[in-house]
Amino acid sequence: MTYQLSTTFTTELPAWLQNELAELSAATLATAEERMALVNYLAGRNWREGNGGPFAAIVVDHNTGEIVSLGVNVVLSSGKSSMHAEVTALSLAQATIGDWDLGSDPDRELELVVNWRPCVMCYGATMWSGVKHLVVAGSGPELEELSGFDEGPMVADWAEQFEARGITVTQDVGRDDALAVFREYGAADVLVYNARGTGSAN
């Protein structure tokens, strides 16, 4: 088969999230718990809408709680395996501020909030994005056990590696709610897609 080589690609948030964007973006989320509550809500809604896996992320101003971007996993709806929630949220934040470096403003520290420890791909994307803070609902094997996803060979000292590069890590915020989303996803009749190009229905 001969392909005509592409020169560009675009990805956008799903319509259901775009419809809620004005209301959500006007919110100020003062606490880590409020921020994660929104992420867990988006993650649960996302897989039910068929866009991709049960994952969501937001970028916020660490000090004020202003939302800079919202992202969800859109692998299935976009047809692009790299469009995880973290990559989507970070890329949209970079588009919003007009800079690839989310740490370029010394007076504004940005924070990524995501409903589990990033996978190996998103680990690098987060580390190189310029965010100064990472908040996760949890880490460990529960995500893979409940959902069937392959998160890749993460280093044991993943959090320490972030800290060594000036990125603070806060864990176990909204953990039970995140696990509930993964549990519901794992019990549903949905496609679990993994990096090897194989998929299986739960």
C-alpha positions as CSV (number, residue, x, y, z in Angstrom):
1,M,0.0,0.0,0.0
2,T,1.3,3.5,-0.9
3,Y,0.5,6.3,1.5
4,Q,0.5,10.0,0.8
5,L,2.7,11.4,3.6
6,S,0.9,13.7,6.1
7,T,2.5,17.1,7.0
8,T,0.3,18.1,9.9
9,F,-2.1,16.8,12.5
10,T,-4.6,18.3,14.9
11,T,-6.4,17.0,18.0
12,E,-9.2,18.6,19.8
13,L,-11.2,18.1,23.0
14,P,-14.4,16.1,22.6
15,A,-17.6,18.0,21.9
16,W,-19.1,17.2,25.3
17,L,-16.1,18.8,27.1
18,Q,-16.0,21.8,24.7
19,N,-19.7,22.4,25.6
20,E,-18.7,22.6,29.3
21,L,-15.5,24.5,28.8
22,A,-16.8,28.0,29.5
23,E,-18.4,27.0,32.8
24,L,-15.5,24.8,33.9
25,S,-12.7,27.3,33.0
26,A,-14.4,30.0,35.0
27,A,-14.0,28.0,38.2
28,T,-11.2,28.7,40.7
29,L,-10.1,25.5,42.4
30,A,-8.4,26.5,45.6
31,T,-7.4,23.1,47.0
32,A,-5.8,19.9,45.6
33,E,-9.0,18.1,46.6
34,E,-11.2,20.4,44.4
35,R,-8.8,20.0,41.5
36,M,-8.7,16.3,41.7
37,A,-12.5,16.1,42.1
38,L,-12.8,17.8,38.7
39,V,-10.2,15.4,37.2
40,N,-12.0,12.3,38.5
41,Y,-15.3,13.6,37.1
42,L,-13.8,14.2,33.7
43,A,-12.1,10.8,33.7
44,G,-15.3,9.0,34.4
45,R,-17.3,11.0,31.9
46,N,-14.6,10.5,29.2
47,W,-14.6,6.8,28.8
48,R,-18.4,6.7,28.9
49,E,-18.4,9.1,26.0
50,G,-16.1,6.7,24.0
51,N,-13.2,9.1,23.6
52,G,-10.6,6.9,25.1
53,G,-9.5,5.6,28.5
54,P,-10.6,6.7,32.0
55,F,-8.0,9.4,32.3
56,A,-8.1,13.2,32.7
57,A,-5.7,16.0,33.6
58,I,-5.8,19.7,34.2
59,V,-3.2,22.4,34.4
60,V,-3.8,25.0,37.0
61,D,-2.1,28.0,38.6
62,H,-0.6,26.4,41.7
63,N,-1.2,29.5,43.9
64,T,-4.5,30.8,42.6
65,G,-6.3,27.7,41.4
66,E,-7.1,29.3,38.0
67,I,-7.6,26.7,35.3
68,V,-5.2,27.0,32.4
69,S,-6.2,23.9,30.5
70,L,-8.3,20.7,30.7
71,G,-7.5,17.5,29.0
72,V,-8.8,14.0,28.6
73,N,-7.6,10.9,26.9
74,V,-8.7,11.1,23.2
75,V,-6.7,8.1,21.8
76,L,-9.8,6.5,20.3
77,S,-11.6,9.6,19.1
78,S,-8.4,11.1,17.6
79,G,-6.8,7.9,16.3
80,K,-3.5,8.9,17.8
81,S,-1.8,6.8,20.5
82,S,0.0,9.7,22.1
83,M,-3.1,11.7,22.9
84,H,-3.2,10.8,26.6
85,A,-4.8,13.1,29.0
86,E,-1.5,14.6,30.3
87,V,-0.2,15.3,26.8
88,T,-3.5,16.9,25.8
89,A,-3.6,19.1,28.9
90,L,0.0,20.1,28.7
91,S,-0.2,20.9,25.0
92,L,-3.4,22.9,25.4
93,A,-1.7,24.8,28.3
94,Q,1.3,25.6,26.0
95,A,-1.1,26.8,23.3
96,T,-2.9,29.0,25.8
97,I,0.2,30.7,27.2
98,G,2.0,30.7,23.8
99,D,5.1,29.0,25.0
100,W,6.5,25.5,25.0
101,D,7.9,26.1,28.5
102,L,5.2,26.2,31.1
103,G,7.7,27.4,33.6
104,S,8.8,30.4,31.6
105,D,7.0,32.9,33.8
106,P,9.0,33.2,37.1
107,D,6.0,34.7,38.8
108,R,3.6,31.9,37.9
109,E,4.0,28.2,39.0
110,L,1.8,25.8,37.0
111,E,0.7,22.5,38.3
112,L,-0.5,19.3,36.5
113,V,-3.2,17.4,38.2
114,V,-3.9,13.8,36.9
115,N,-5.9,10.9,38.2
116,W,-2.9,8.5,38.5
117,R,0.9,8.5,38.1
118,P,1.8,9.3,34.5
119,C,2.6,6.4,32.2
120,V,6.1,6.1,30.8
121,M,5.3,8.4,27.9
122,C,3.5,11.0,29.9
123,Y,6.3,10.8,32.6
124,G,8.7,12.4,30.1
125,A,6.1,14.8,28.7
126,T,5.4,16.1,32.2
127,M,9.1,16.3,33.1
128,W,9.9,18.4,30.1
129,S,6.8,20.6,30.1
130,G,8.0,23.2,32.6
131,V,5.3,22.5,35.2
132,K,6.6,23.0,38.8
133,H,4.1,20.8,40.5
134,L,2.5,17.4,39.9
135,V,-0.5,16.1,41.9
136,V,-1.7,12.5,41.4
137,A,-4.5,10.5,42.8
138,G,-2.2,7.6,43.3
139,S,0.6,5.3,42.0
140,G,1.1,1.6,42.1
141,P,-0.4,-1.5,40.4
142,E,-4.1,-0.8,41.0
143,L,-4.6,1.1,37.8
144,E,-3.3,-1.7,35.6
145,E,-5.0,-4.4,37.7
146,L,-8.4,-2.7,37.5
147,S,-8.3,-1.4,34.0
148,G,-6.1,-3.7,32.0
149,F,-3.9,-0.9,30.6
150,D,-0.1,-1.3,30.3
151,E,1.5,1.7,31.8
152,G,5.1,0.7,30.8
153,P,8.3,0.1,32.7
154,M,8.2,3.0,35.2
155,V,11.4,3.6,37.3
156,A,10.9,2.8,41.0
157,D,12.2,6.3,42.0
158,W,9.9,8.2,39.6
159,A,8.8,10.7,42.2
160,E,12.3,11.4,43.4
161,Q,13.4,12.0,39.8
162,F,10.7,14.7,39.5
163,E,11.7,16.3,42.8
164,A,15.4,16.3,41.7
165,R,14.4,18.5,38.7
166,G,12.4,21.0,40.8
167,I,9.0,19.5,40.3
168,T,7.1,18.8,43.6
169,V,5.0,15.6,43.7
170,T,1.9,15.2,45.8
171,Q,0.3,11.8,45.9
172,D,-2.9,10.2,47.1
173,V,-5.3,13.0,46.5
174,G,-8.8,11.7,45.6
175,R,-7.4,8.2,45.5
176,D,-10.6,6.3,46.3
177,D,-12.6,8.2,43.7
178,A,-9.9,7.5,41.1
179,L,-10.0,3.8,41.8
180,A,-13.7,3.8,41.6
181,V,-13.5,5.2,38.0
182,F,-10.9,2.5,37.1
183,R,-13.0,-0.2,38.7
184,E,-16.1,0.8,36.7
185,Y,-14.2,1.0,33.5
186,G,-12.7,-2.5,34.1
187,A,-16.1,-3.9,34.7
188,A,-17.6,-2.4,31.5
189,D,-17.6,-3.9,28.0
190,V,-15.0,-1.6,26.5
191,L,-11.9,-1.8,24.3
192,V,-8.7,-1.9,26.3
193,Y,-6.0,-0.7,23.9
194,N,-2.3,-1.2,24.6
195,A,1.0,-0.1,23.0
196,R,1.6,-3.5,21.3
197,G,-1.3,-2.8,18.9
198,T,-3.5,-5.4,20.6
199,G,-6.8,-4.7,22.2
200,S,-9.3,-6.7,24.2
201,A,-12.7,-6.2,25.5
202,N,-13.2,-6.3,29.3
